[in-house]
Amino acid sequence: MTSNSYLNALDIARESSWFKSSHSGDNTGAGCISVAALATHIAVRDSKQHNGPAFITPAVAWTAFIHEVRSGRWPA
């Protein structure tokens, strides 16, 4: 994927499986995101907007982000 490519969540869903955290609670999707692992990137979308836009980032950047969140260094 290049920096100027555009895919919506439906396009991505055709090539991968979306999932959301078990911490999301009920199925209303309020304030939740869904994530899809692509070959070398991670796609993130609003759980309520299945056919809306998706944020796509390199997998290494997503891993660093998750590491920082789990570290507890950032206030809630």
Secondary structure, 3 states (H helix, E strand, C coil): CCCCCCCEHHHHHCCCCEECCHHHCCCCCCCCEEEEECCCEEEEEECCCCCCECEEEEHHHHHHHHHHHHHCCCCC
